[in-house]
Amino acid sequence: MHVELSVGELAERSGVAVSALHFYETKGLIQSWRSAGNQRRYKRETLRRVAVIKAAQRLGIPLNTIREALDSLPQNRVPTASDWRKLSARWKADLDDRIARLTHLRDQLDGCIGCGCLTLKECPLRNPLDKLSKEGPGPRLLDPED
């Protein structure tokens, strides 16, 4: 059984570009070592890590959060299904919160588009109860939960 992969093999099997794999490595998401011929080599289980990275990215999870979660996995053995479940559970609450905020935004969007208020003092989506005025001048991003 082939236990190590070249960067080209990892790219082909994972469906991720070589440049993306190099980027993931610079961000500490995956690791390689150099062969005697100075070529990158990856453990076969890196395929699973790349799959998790891609899935997490599609969910909008920031790379730093992905790295922190991957760093929590055991380093001395291949992660088990239980390890992967614990990792995904760490993201569930955040995803549920984001889904709730997006749903809230979607449900208010009909009243916002074309309302013509053109004022940040009045907008219930961007500046409910004029909370931003307390922070002084300049652009602000207000979380609807604030």
Secondary structure, DSSP 8 states (H G I E B T S, - for coil): ---EEEHHHHHHHHT--HHHHHHHHHTTSS--EE-TTS-EEEETTHHHHHHHHHHHHHTT--HHHHHHHHHTS-SSS---HHHHHHHHHHHHHHHHHHHHHHHHHHHHHHHHTT-----TTT-TTTSGGGGGGGG-SS-----TT-
